[in-house]
Amino acid sequence: MISLFGLMGAFFVLLFGASYFFYRRNSPVHYGISLSSMLISIFLFLYSIFGVGGFKGMGLGALAAALFVASVLSLFVSVLFNIINRHGKGAV
């Protein structure tokens, strides 16, 4: 179970790092990274249920769930970061 949380943390750092990289370059892609990883994790979860099945599918489903949670957290933090930066720039 601890490795699943470690994997989720690694996914979060990777997704948020990539999103922040594109945010600093003023690219609209920074939201698309988290959203596309959400879609990939949903399709991966559905594949684990219908395509693989059994105990192998359960492991793949856990990986997809970790990716989904990390992408939702990454999107939430990047939107929150964007809102805080907008209010900070407008106040000065």
N, C-alpha and C positions, 0 to 999 in steps of 0.2 A: 504494500500500500504506500509506503514511503517513496518508492521509486516512481509511482504514478504521480505523486505530488511533485517530485523532482522533475519529472518529464513535463508536467504542466508548467512549472516555473521556467524551465528551459524554453518551452514554446512561447511563453509570455515575454521573456527577455528578447527572444529572436523577433517576434512580431512587433513588439513595441519599439525595439531598436530600429527595425526597418521602417516603421511608420514615422518615427521621429526623424530619421535620416531624410525621408521625402518631405516631411513637414518643414525642415530647415531650408530646403531648396524651393519652398513655396510651390510645391507640386500638389495637385488634387488627388494624387495616387495614394496619399497616406491613409485615407479611409478605405480605399479599395483593397488594401492588403489584408486588413482584418476581415472585411466582408467576404473576400474570396476564400480565405481560410475557413470561415464559417461554412460556406457552401461546400467546400471540399470535405470538411468533417461530417457534414450531414450525409453527403453521398457515400463517404467511407463507412459511416454507421449503417446506412441502409444496405450497403454491400456486405457488411459483416453479418447482418441478419439473414438476408435472402440469398446471397451468393456463396458465402463460406459456411455459415452455420456451425453448430457444435461448440466445442471448447476453443477451437482456433478462432472462430468468429467472435467469441467472447473477449479474447485478448485484443483483437482488432477493434472491437466496439469500445473497449476501455481506452484504447489509444485515440479513437475518434472523439470520445467524450472529453478527454483531457485537452485535445486540440480545440474543441468547441468552447470549453470554459476559458481557456487561455485567450482565444480570439475575442470572446465577448469582453473579458477583462481588459484586453489591450485596446479594444475599440472604446470602451468606457473611459479608460484613463486618458487616451489621446483626445477624446472629445472634451473631457474635463480640463485637460492641459490647454487645449485651444481656447476654451471659454475663459480660463484664468488669464491667459496671455492677452486676450482681447480687452478684458476689463482693466488689466494693468496698463496697457498702452493708452487706453482712452482716458485714464485718470491723470496721466502726467501731462 
